[in-house]
Amino acid sequence: MVVISQQRGETALPSDIKKAALALALSCISTLIAVYFDGFEIDRLSFDNPFVLGMNIIWTFVIAWLIWDLYKGKDIKLTLVLVSAVMLVSLIYDYIDLGLGIAQVFYAIELLMFCLAFLLINSKESRAWYSSKVDL
């Protein structure tokens, strides 16, 4: 459990922020599982491809960075919306190009976790915490 020092007037990290961070972590895991299943269907989309492996390593660091910014109290709402829009377009393209497979289900879970994180960040509790961070 993360507790921020309240000696300087800071408030404890709300549970919705923690849940949003967990949703982002689950979205990353879902992506990695999707790529794993993509590799069964299309060889060039597997972790054996250095480009795919590298992009997934970078994506993992991006998610870690978003979680870090979330814990620091930075506003990541716009980033979540923009990345979710790109994910949605990619998911639609995959569905049109490849049909519905297990990988697309995990990509959809990734998108849903991003949407859940966005909703949790916009909760009343989270907004109050963000406003207390701005006041400091």
Buried (B, 14 or more C-beta within 10 A) or exposed (E): EEEBEEEEEBEEBBEBBBBBBBBBBBBBBBBBBBBBBBBEEEEEBBEEBEEBEEEBEEBBEBBEEBBEEBBEBEEBEEBBEEBBEEBBEBBEEBBEEBEEBBBBBBBBBBBBBBBBBBBBBBBEEBEEBBEEBEEE
